[in-house]
């Protein structure tokens, strides 16, 4: 899932930003049940792919609803 976050770089485009910009974290569940960021996404990639990331609150609620792990972001 993609979760809103201020990011300093985009792992998809290898772009670095001079100041943090509103982008997203790509969050994934690991074998231990921990949901954590695995990549950072810049705003241009979100726009190109018409992707609206979840807010942190929405992501926490989704993880709780799934009942299969815990958030660590």
N, C-alpha and C positions, 0 to 999 in steps of 0.2 A: 504494500500500500504506500501511497505517497502522503507525507505529512508536512504541512507548512513549516518552514523554518528559514531563519536568516542564514545564508550560506556565503562562504568566501570563495568557493570554486564550484565548477560543474564537472563532475566525473564523466559525463556523457560527451561533452565537447572539449574537455581539457582546458576550459577557460578559467582564468583567475580574475577576481574582481578586486579593485582597489579598496573598496569598502564593502561590508556585508550587504547583500541584497535579498529581497524576499524570493525565495525559491522553495525547495522541498527536500526532505530526506526520503530516500527509498528505504522503507522499513520492512524487515523480513523476520520471520520466526526461525530461530535456531533449534537444534536438537534438544537443548536444555529447556526449551519453552520460553526463552527470552526473546522478546521482540526488540530489535535494535536497528539503528541506521546502518546500511551497508554501502550506500552511495549517496552523493549529493547532486541535486538537480538544479540547474540555473533557470531563471525565468524564461529565457528564450526557448529552451527545450520544452517547458511546460506549454508555452503559447503555440509552438509548432505542432504539438501533439494534442492541442485542445484539452489539456488535463487540468482539472481543478483538484488540488490536494485537499485532504481532510485537515481540519483543525486538530490541535493536540487533543482537545476534549472529545471530539468525534472519534479519533483513533483510540483513545483510552476506552471509550464506551464500546467500540467494536471489538477490541481485544477482550474486554470483560464479558461481552455477550458470547464470544466464541468459547470462553471458558477453558482455553487450552494453553495458557501461558501468562506472562506478565510483561508490562512495558518497561523498557529501560532506555528512555530518551527524554 
